């Protein structure tokens, strides 16, 4: 039986390091994994930022709604502030989950501040008359 030389059969030399292709493949896959993980981290940060922005917008609208309701009450019933106090002169909650508090802050000019709250995010609106 004649020995068949593998080099002559395939037309090229066999690789002198048989594990080098496996190591190179592992490095390429590790690089792809790092790129994919950093991309998913950026997407996650964007989703979190969008959620915070949504909560902030809802807190702002709660403050606006509270101030509009207070101004309506002011025009209907009148309001005579006597002293600036740290306690709210009006507060309420909204069906969507937000809440507001109205404070009398200064005179002159007559100034009111509405603080809207939604899921631990607070925004304020101030009206001067």
N, C-alpha and C positions, 0 to 999 in steps of 0.2 A: 504494500500500500504506500502510495506516495503522499508525502506531507504537502498540504496546500498552504501556501503562504498567504496570509490574510491581506498583506500589503498589496500583493499583485491582484487579488480578487476584487478589491474595492477600488483600486486605482489610486489610492493615496495612503499616506502613513496613518496608522492608528494614533489616537491622541496619547500623548505621553503622560497626561494627568487626567485620569478618568473622572475625578470628582469636580473638576473645574467648571464644567457646564452646570452642574447642580448648584454650586456656590454662586455662580453668576446669576442664575435664575432666582435664587433666594434673595440676593441683593436687589434685583429688579422688582421682585414682588414686595419686598420691604419698603422700597421707595414709593411704590404705588399705594401701599397701605398708609404711609405717612401723608401722602397727598390727599387721599380720600378722607382720612380722619381730620385733617386740618380744614378741608372743605366742609365737612359735616359740622365742625365746630363753628365755622362762620355762619352757616345756615341757622344753627341753634341760637347764636347770638342775635341774629336778625329777628327770629321768632320772639325771643324774650323782649327785645327792644320794641317790637310791634305791640306786644301785650302791655308793656308799661305805658306806651303812648296812648293806647286805647283807654286804659284806666285813668290816665291824666285828663284825657278829653272828657270822659264821663264825670270826673270830679269838677272840671270847669263848668260843664253844663248844669251840674247840680248847684253850683254857686250862682250861676246866671239865673236859674229857675227860682232859687230862693230870693234873690234880689228883686226879680220881677214881681214875685208874689208880695214881697214886703212893700215895694213901691205902689202896687195896687192897693194894698191895705192902707198905706199912708194917704193915698188920695181919697179913699172911701171914708176912713175913720179919723184921719189926722194923727199926728204924733208930736208930742212936746217933750223932747229930751231934757232931763234935768241935770244929770251928771254923766261924765264918761265913766263907764264901768267895765270890769273885766268879764262880766257875765253876759251871755247872749240875750238880746232883747226879743229874739224870735228864733225858733229852730223848727226843723221838720225833716221828714224823710220822704223819699220819692219811691214810687212803685218799682222802679228798675233797680233799686238797691242803694242809691245814693242818699246822702243826707246833707243838710246845710245848717249853718248857724249865722245869724245876723248880729253884728256888733255896732254900737254907736262909738265912733272913734275920736271925733274932734268937732269943735265949733269955734269960730267961723273958719271956713265955710262948714256947713252941716255935712258931716262925712259919715258914711256907713260902709261897713265891710262885710261881705258875705263870704264865708269859707265853705266850700264844697268838699265832701269827703266821699271817696269810693274805693273800697278795698285797700285801705291804709295809704291812699294817695290823696293829698290835699292841694286844692287850688283856691285862689281867692279872687274876688272882684270887689272893686271899691267904687262908690258913687259919691260925688261931691255935689251939693246943691247950693 
